[in-house]
Amino acid sequence: MTDTHEEKDYFWFYIAGLIAVTIVLVLMLKADETKHLQSGAVAQSQAEVFAKIENKHRNNNTN
């Protein structure tokens, strides 16, 4: 009796799918994480901090 029904091995398809899903999730999270950099909020915050530091140095030098 011959078995005409072969069971296919989908192991590597599962692995490829997991890798693809992982790559997509990493790219999505990275885009979400760097969204605040595109808005200019970091540059504005740095400018404010440097201005406060400069004022403090100026006030300390005049005393």
N, C-alpha and C positions, 0 to 999 in steps of 0.2 A: 504494500500500500504506500503510495507516494503522497507526501504532504504538499499540496499546491499553494497553500496559504503560508507565505513567509511573514514572520513578524519583523517589522522594520525597527531599527534602532534609532531612536530620536534623541539620544543623549547629547550629541554634538549640536543639534538644533537648539536644545534647551540651553546649553552653555552659551551659544552665540546670541540667543535671545536675552539672556541675563546680562551679557556684556553690553549689548546694545542699550538695554534699559538703564544700566548703570551709567553709561556715557551720557545719555540724554538727561538723566537726573543731575549729574554733576554739572553739565553745561547750564541747566536751568537754575540750579542753586547759585552757581558762580555769577550768572547774569543778575540774579536778584540781589546778591551780596554786593556787587559793584554798582548798583543803581544809584546809590547815594553819591558816588563819585562824579557821576555825570551831571548831577543837579548843581554842582558848584558849592554845596554846603560846606564841604571840607575846606575849600580855599577861603571862603568867607570866615569860617571859624578860625583858621590859622591867621588871617589878617587881623582879626580882633585880638587874638592872643598876643601877636607881635606888637600891636599898637599899645596894649596894656603894659607889656614888658618895657617898651620904649619909654612910655610915660613914667613908669616906676624908676627907670634909670635916670631920666631927666630930673625927677623930683629928688632923688638921692644925691645927684651931683650939685644941685643948687643949694642944698642944706649945708 
